[in-house]
Amino acid sequence: MNFISLETMSKPRTSDIGNGNPLWDFAVWAYNEPDVEKACLALQNRLGADVTMIMFCLWLARRGTPGNFLARYLGAAIKLSRDWQRSFVEPLRTCRTNFKDFITNTDMGGEEMDTANALRARIKQCELDMEQLQMLAMYSLVEDIEVDDLRTAAQQKADAQNNLNVYFSATGVKLDPLGQAHVVRLLQSVFG
């Protein structure tokens, strides 16, 4: 039996799953913009919105895909995203969260604690890898759509708002005033 050293387990590895995927590249960029992570997680945790679908809607607008194209691909994207989230991402997220609670509420110490935290980090990386694969599959749904590189930032922002409204409506996400404020922050951070 081969054992993995604590040092190897502790080092975050970079995945190349998303390399060459413009949707993934956009999501990484956007998620690191001010307030985007906080707004996305609030929409996910409070209202059940799918962050991957939010990124998909924003990316379609950012790349210059006019809003009327969303309807053509929305059903397939939502189904793919729901199935992927339920089958792969959510179980890993639940495992990671439960394991964090377990680690926090036990009397682990020293190397045992380090090893448990390293394992939790690997679970988190698996969750991220699954999201990368999901975005790769979502990208394949729309990679052949023509884009309008001449759309202004204001047009892209309006398309993004429309895309999100259509997505929220199609999935039953009801935006309360706080949810609307999160959407405004997302649009402002990504489109200016």
Secondary structure as the mmCIF struct_conf table of DSSP 4:
data_model
#
loop_
_struct_conf.conf_type_id
_struct_conf.id
_struct_conf.beg_label_comp_id
_struct_conf.beg_label_asym_id
_struct_conf.beg_label_seq_id
_struct_conf.end_label_comp_id
_struct_conf.end_label_asym_id
_struct_conf.end_label_seq_id
HELX_RH_AL_P HELX_RH_AL_P1 LEU A 6 SER A 10
BEND BEND1 LYS A 11 LYS A 11
HELX_LH_PP_P HELX_LH_PP_P1 PRO A 12 SER A 15
TURN_TY1_P TURN_TY1_P1 ILE A 17 GLY A 20
HELX_RH_AL_P HELX_RH_AL_P2 PRO A 22 TYR A 31
TURN_TY1_P TURN_TY1_P2 ASN A 32 ASN A 32
BEND BEND2 GLU A 33 GLU A 33
TURN_TY1_P TURN_TY1_P3 PRO A 34 ASP A 35
HELX_RH_AL_P HELX_RH_AL_P3 VAL A 36 LEU A 47
HELX_RH_AL_P HELX_RH_AL_P4 VAL A 51 ARG A 62
TURN_TY1_P TURN_TY1_P4 ARG A 63 GLY A 64
HELX_RH_3T_P HELX_RH_3T_P1 GLY A 67 PHE A 69
HELX_RH_AL_P HELX_RH_AL_P5 LEU A 70 TRP A 84
HELX_RH_PI_P HELX_RH_PI_P1 GLN A 85 VAL A 89
HELX_RH_AL_P HELX_RH_AL_P6 GLU A 90 THR A 104
TURN_TY1_P TURN_TY1_P5 ASN A 105 ASN A 105
BEND BEND3 THR A 106 THR A 106
HELX_RH_AL_P HELX_RH_AL_P7 GLY A 110 VAL A 142
TURN_TY1_P TURN_TY1_P6 GLU A 143 ASP A 144
BEND BEND4 ILE A 145 ILE A 145
TURN_TY1_P TURN_TY1_P7 ASP A 149 LEU A 150
HELX_RH_AL_P HELX_RH_AL_P8 ALA A 153 THR A 171
TURN_TY1_P TURN_TY1_P8 GLY A 172 GLY A 172
HELX_RH_AL_P HELX_RH_AL_P9 PRO A 177 PHE A 191
#
